[in-house]
Amino acid sequence: MTSLPAGIAAEQALTRQNVALSVIKQSNEQQQKLVEIIADAARSAPVSSARGSNVNFSA
């Protein structure tokens, strides 16, 4: 097995790290959008005096 020069190996490691961070960021953005959609739906739902008037967002 041949080894790569240190500079190329370091560049590959940085590229992999940047790709991983990008994927994590995109996932987080998608989750935030989903939370916003759910929060908007909960706010726009008709309020019943009998039940369902409180939504626990910490779950």
KALINHU-V855426 format. One record per backbone hydrogen bond with DSSP energy under -1.0 kcal/mol. NH is the residue of the N-H (numbers start at 0). CO is the residue of the C=O. Records with the same first field share a line. If there is no record, write none. Layout:
# KALINHU-V855426
NH=CO  CO
This chain:
# KALINHU-V855426
8=4
9=5
10=6
11=7
12=8
13=9
14=10
15=11
16=12
17=13
18=14
19=15
20=16
21=17
22=18
23=19
24=20
25=21
26=22
27=23
28=24
29=25
30=26
31=27
32=28
33=29
34=30
35=31
36=32
37=33
38=34
39=35
40=36
41=37
42=38
43=39
